[in-house]
Amino acid sequence: MLAAAGVHPEILPASVDEHAIKGALCSAGATPRDIADQLAETKAVRISASHPDALVIGSDSVVTLVNGAMLDKPESLAEARRHLEAMSGTVVTLISAAVVAEAGGPVWRHCDVARLHVRPLSPAFLDRYLAQEWPAISHCVGCFRIEGMGVQLFDRIDGDYFAILGMPLIPTLSYLRLREAMPA
């Protein structure tokens, strides 16, 4: 996404235990927005600590069902199907957060919220969809890649396309221009 926008960052994995962080935050009563934000911050700060002169971007997304339950990345094909069945015919909320860190601490953050109206998904569609998209969607919270066949899951989307892809890109680019990390 950043490369397509003309930004060519060095990509470094933060290697954080997202599941443990989510669990601790949920136990403490954190909101889904807080969880997305904290995951993005943890990733950015982790890398920034070892690259203190760089602006480091961390991002993460959280998807919640209408009952408030948060979805994790599916660990199996069967779990992906259960997630999609739970989403079928409902509106799910996607919260996408980006945090920029410098010298080991956060210096900027932004969260976007999108509402995705999932159409009723037939068993036949789910069979075809999962046969085509698994295992690629195993790394996707919500079990979809909006830029691919995943767009067929929805009747309507209210929110920013880039946030749905995984990062609130336009506000992030604005901050990078403000910091003169890219041409204005």
C-alpha positions in Angstrom: 0.0 0.0 0.0 2.8 2.4 0.9 4.9 1.5 -2.1 1.9 2.0 -4.4 1.6 5.5 -2.9 5.2 6.3 -3.7 6.6 5.6 -0.2 9.3 3.0 -0.1 9.8 2.0 3.6 12.0 -0.7 4.9 9.7 -3.5 6.1 10.7 -5.0 9.4 8.6 -7.5 11.3 7.9 -6.4 14.9 7.4 -10.0 16.1 4.9 -9.2 18.8 2.5 -11.7 20.4 -0.7 -10.2 19.2 -2.8 -12.9 20.8 -1.3 -12.3 24.2 -1.6 -8.5 23.9 -5.3 -8.8 22.8 -6.0 -11.2 25.7 -4.5 -8.9 28.3 -6.3 -5.9 26.9 -9.6 -7.7 26.7 -9.2 -8.8 30.3 -8.6 -5.2 31.3 -11.8 -4.1 29.6 -10.2 -2.4 26.6 -12.4 -1.4 23.6 -11.8 -2.8 20.2 -10.5 0.7 19.2 -8.0 0.7 22.1 -6.9 -2.8 21.1 -6.2 -1.9 17.4 -4.4 1.3 18.6 -2.3 -0.6 21.2 -1.3 -3.3 18.7 -0.2 -0.7 16.2 1.7 1.2 18.9 3.4 -1.9 20.2 4.6 -2.8 16.7 5.9 0.7 16.0 7.6 1.2 19.4 9.3 -2.3 19.2 11.0 -1.4 15.9 11.6 2.2 16.8 13.6 1.2 19.9 16.2 -0.3 17.7 15.9 2.4 15.0 15.6 5.6 17.0 16.4 8.0 14.2 13.6 6.6 11.9 9.9 7.3 11.8 8.4 3.9 12.3 4.9 3.1 11.3 3.0 0.3 13.0 -0.6 -0.7 12.0 -3.2 -3.1 12.9 -6.9 -3.8 12.4 -9.6 -5.3 14.5 -13.0 -6.7 13.3 -16.0 -7.0 15.5 -19.3 -8.7 15.0 -22.7 -7.1 15.8 -22.6 -8.8 19.3 -19.3 -7.1 20.1 -17.2 -10.2 19.7 -13.8 -9.7 18.1 -12.6 -11.9 15.3 -9.0 -13.1 15.3 -7.1 -14.3 12.2 -8.5 -17.8 11.5 -6.3 -20.6 12.5 -8.0 -23.2 10.2 -10.2 -23.5 7.3 -13.1 -24.6 9.6 -12.6 -21.5 11.8 -12.6 -19.2 8.7 -15.9 -20.7 7.7 -17.4 -20.2 11.2 -16.2 -16.6 11.1 -17.8 -16.0 7.7 -21.1 -17.7 8.8 -21.2 -15.4 11.9 -20.7 -12.4 9.6 -23.3 -13.4 7.1 -26.2 -11.0 6.8 -24.8 -8.6 9.4 -22.8 -5.4 9.7 -19.3 -5.9 11.0 -17.1 -3.1 12.2 -13.4 -2.8 11.2 -11.1 -0.5 13.1 -7.8 0.3 11.5 -5.1 2.0 13.5 -1.7 3.4 12.6 0.9 4.7 15.0 4.2 6.4 14.2 7.0 6.1 16.7 10.3 7.8 16.9 13.2 7.3 19.4 11.2 4.4 21.0 8.0 6.3 21.7 4.8 7.1 19.9 4.6 10.5 18.3 1.4 10.2 16.2 -1.7 8.0 15.9 -4.9 7.7 14.0 -7.8 5.2 13.9 -10.4 4.9 11.2 -13.7 2.9 11.5 -15.5 1.2 8.6 -18.8 -0.6 8.6 -19.0 -3.5 6.3 -22.5 -4.8 5.4 -22.1 -8.5 4.7 -24.6 -9.9 2.4 -26.2 -13.3 3.3 -23.6 -15.9 2.3 -24.9 -19.2 1.0 -23.1 -22.5 1.8 -22.3 -22.9 -1.9 -20.7 -19.4 -2.1 -18.7 -20.1 1.1 -17.5 -23.4 -0.4 -16.3 -21.7 -3.6 -14.9 -18.7 -1.7 -12.9 -20.7 0.8 -11.6 -23.1 -1.9 -10.3 -20.1 -3.8 -9.1 -17.9 -1.0 -7.7 -20.3 1.6 -4.9 -20.1 2.9 -4.3 -16.5 1.7 -7.1 -15.2 4.1 -5.5 -17.0 7.0 -3.5 -13.9 7.6 -6.6 -11.6 7.4 -8.8 -10.7 10.3 -12.4 -10.9 8.9 -11.3 -13.6 6.4 -11.3 -11.4 3.4 -9.0 -9.5 1.0 -11.1 -6.6 -0.1 -8.9 -6.1 -3.1 -9.7 -9.5 -4.4 -12.7 -12.0 -4.2 -13.4 -10.8 -0.7 -15.3 -7.8 -2.1 -18.0 -10.2 -3.0 -18.9 -10.6 0.7 -20.4 -7.2 0.9 -23.5 -5.3 -0.1 -22.3 -2.0 1.1 -19.2 -0.5 2.7 -19.2 2.7 4.8 -15.6 3.8 5.4 -12.2 4.4 3.9 -10.9 1.8 1.4 -7.3 2.0 2.6 -8.4 1.5 6.2 -10.1 -1.7 5.1 -6.9 -2.7 3.4 -5.1 -2.4 6.7 -4.0 1.1 7.4 -5.5 4.6 7.5 -3.2 5.6 4.6 -4.3 9.1 3.8 -3.9 10.5 7.4 -0.6 8.6 7.6 0.7 10.2 4.4 -0.4 13.6 5.7 1.6 13.1 8.8 4.7 11.9 6.8 4.4 15.1 4.7 4.1 17.2 7.8 7.3 15.7 9.2 8.9 16.2 5.8 9.5 12.5 5.5 8.2 12.8 1.9 7.7 15.7 -0.5 4.7 18.0 0.2 
